[in-house]
Amino acid sequence: EKTIAINHSDKQQATTLDVNNKLALWDIGQPNLYQCRFRLLADNQVIDQLQTTFGYRDIQARGEDILLNGRKIQLIGPWAHIGEWTRSRSWIEAGESYKADLINVFKTMLSHGINYGRFHCQVFDRIFYEAADEAGFLIVAETGLNHRPKNDLALEHVKAMTLQLRNHPAIVIWSGSNEFEHWITPRPQATEAFMVQVQKTHKQYDPSRLVMHSGYGDAQGKIDIYNIHYPDSGPEFPLSLQWKGRTEQYNHLYSDNYSHFPPDGVKPLGIGEQLTPNSRLKLEYIFGDKMTYLRNGDPANNDQYQYYLAQLWRQAVRTYREQNIALLSPNFMYLDSAINSPFVKELSKELKPQTVYWKSLNPAMTTGINIRELQLFEHSGHPFEGHVQLTVQSDEKQYWQSRIPVSLNASESRSQLIEIQIENLETELPAYLSATLFDHAGNHVYSMNRPVKIHTPIDSRELANRVVYGMAIPDKIEKRLKQWQIQIKPIQAMTDIVKLEAQSALIIGKQAPSNQLLSHAMLISEFVAAGGRLLMLDREDLPEIF
């Protein structure tokens, strides 16, 4: 309690209350809330009073990291307009009130590892922010500056929004705008100056929070968080998951902005919108042609399609954690049953406080010694003690196992090489390479299974005198084939494919002209359909049809 004397000549007066560490921190899933009551007295009589609810917490940036109450966090959650957030009440059992339903929605998301949401393009009704406060759910609160305008009225709107909402602890980031002239590259200097002014307005009335402009990038190098939209869903997918530092290759809307204000190592990077579950994602590249059937066929196949979509997203989360991306935004709010959808339920298996997985996507293993890289992550901001159980096994038999103790500092990530010894087999067989993480009490924390095929060692005597056809085969590959006494017969043009025998093997090198690949795609397809084997060596400009 504090008493403040007011000078009648002062129109405005500010004061600070020292809590002396007496208040519990507001945090994710720990919504410690307090009331602050103000009473205005004259001659010992109350002439006015006010009460506001608040939470005691701290949010700041340090390099590429976002820190909540001093510990590193990664924000993962959806962006959506108010219509989708309102519809979210239909996904849970109805409660006693509108706010109770919203609290339940946010708690359900938290149970799946979803810890934040962006309220898109407008100020929402206050009940949404109150529900997030009471659930311990993080919010990015966005202004109504959607694409435009640039004027003083827009700044007045930013000021009013900041003053209205700044006591809500759930709001950890202000989004000053959404895709504000982001289609113009290079960014106009006047727009950059306005983006900086929007941030200054937020901070003038609330210096305690971070500011970003969703989908804009940076302005004059002064914006707290570098935020980008859809960096990973172009024709280069899934290679585009490694877009960090390569926007000139994968997203032209940001290439100039990124090169002028490179955020790597300087400030947090966030993806405000990405990988929206729809046909833009070419899952065929990852899982094969069955994806076309699942996506375009019977609606009853939708659940299975969402499962594969979530598998892709699990890999995306791992890839972005390795790149230290601070904010991820899978927009599942447009899916039927959204927070209870197969997509979210499967994705939630990746959003655990600690994770461990095999980095290599190579499905081939051999008898003898295999070296694989194991990646360990601590995401909660708290030290971890436990162990990881590693196995190679099929449905019938276990071929290798190892138990490794795990000790991780708060927010630590590290990798280590594991030697896997597999005894000789008579024939090749499918198996699973598994990693399962347990805490010190033996409780299951996280697990992943990666399908592999165990091959017997290559006997070069069996390869002698075999024939392969090739186009633009690199010298290194040609030398290795000759070491195995494999005969190489070059083809000069794609039209020669029609002359090859059934069951022939064809190698196409990276120097083969892409225009020939593209113009003879049907011919290549017919060769494979007839039993031919095709090995397409890695190339930077592989036509999308392949």
C-alpha positions, 0 to 999 in steps of 0.5 A: 500500500502506498499513499501519494500526495497530489499537487493540484497544479499537476494534470498528470502524475506517475508513481512506481510500486516496489514489489520487493519480490513478493509477487509470483511471476506470471508465466506460460501456464502459470497465470499468477494475477493480482489486482491493483486498486486506486482510490482518489481521496479529498478530505479523507473522502473517496471521490473516485476509484479504479481497479486493474488486473495485472501480472508480474513478468518480464519479456526482452530480447538478447541476440536472437533469443526471446527471454520470458522471465529471464529464460529463453523461449520459442513461441509456437502458435497460430495467427488468425482473424477474430472470426477463427478465434471466435469459432474456436469455442465450438471445438471444446465443451461449452462452459459457463461463459464466453470467457470460460470457453476461451480460457478452455481453448487456450489451455487446450492449446497449451496442453498440445505445446502451443504457447502463443497466438497472434490476434490478427489485424485488429484490436479484439474484444477485451474478453480475449485478452482477459482469457489469455491472462487467466490461462497463461497463454502468450499473445502477439497483439496486432494493430489494425494497420493491415497493409496501410495507411501511413498517417497521423491517424494510424499513430493515434490508433497505435497509441490508443491500443497500447494504452488500452491493453498494456496491463495485460500480461499475456501480451508479450509482443506488439505487432505494429502492422501486418504486411505493410507494403511488404510487396514493395522491394526495396522498401520505400524509405518513407515506409521504413521511417513510418514503421520505426515511428509506429514502434516508437509510439508503442514504446512511448506508452509501453517500454516493457514489450518487444515490437515487430511488424508482421511480414515486413522484415526490418526498418532502418535496422531498428525493429526489435524482431525481424518477422517474415512471412512464408519463407518456406513454401515456394517451389524450392520446398523443402530445401527452403526450410533452410532459408535463414541467410538465403532469402535472395534464393528463396523469397524475393520479397525479403532479399533486399531488406534482409541483405540491408539489415541482416538479423542473424546473430543480432535480433530474434527472427520470427515467421509470422505466417507459414506453411498453411495447411493447403495444397501449396505444400507439395507433400508429394516431394516427401511422401510420394504420389499417394499424397495427391490421392489423399488430398484430392480424393475422398474427404474420409482420407483427410485425417490421414493427409493431416497426419502426413502434414504434421510429420512434415511440420515435425521436421520443420520444427526441428529444422527451425530449432536448429536455426534458432528461429524464435517464433513459428506460426503453423496456421491450423485455425482453418482446419476442421476441429483445429485444436483437436485435429489430427494435425495438431495432435500429431504435431504436439508430439514434437512440442515437448519441453525436451527433444532428442532425434536423429538428424540424418534423413538418410534411410540407408544403413548397412551391417557393420558400423554406422555413424549417425548424429543425435541432436538433443534440445532443452526447450523449457528453460530449466535444467534436465537430467535423464537418459535416452534409449536408442534402438534399431529394430524391426517388428520382430527383432532388435538389432542394436540398442544403447542407453545414454545418460543425458544432462542438459543445461537450461535452453541447451542444444547439442549434438553427438555422434553415435556408433551403431554396430549391426551384425551381418544379415543374409538379406536386406530388411526394413527397420526403425531407428528410434530414440526415446527420452526419459526424465530422471524418474523414468517418465517418458518425455519424447520419442521418434522413430525413423524408418530405415532399411538395413543393407548387406555389404556391397560385394563388388564382384557381383557388380562386375560387368553390369551396365549403366547408362549415363548423362553428364555423370561427374568424374568422381562418380564415374571413377567409383563405378569403374572401380566396381568394374561397372560399364558406363554407356553414355547417352547424348540426348534424352531421346535416346532413352527410348532405345534402352532395354527394360530394367536398365539403370540410368544416371543423370548428373547435375550438369544435364540441361534442365530444359532437356529434363523438363521437355522430356519429362514424360519420356523419363516417366515412361522409362521408369514406369516400364521398369527402368531405374533412375538415379537423379544426382543432386542439382540446384535447379531441379524442375518442379515437376520432378 
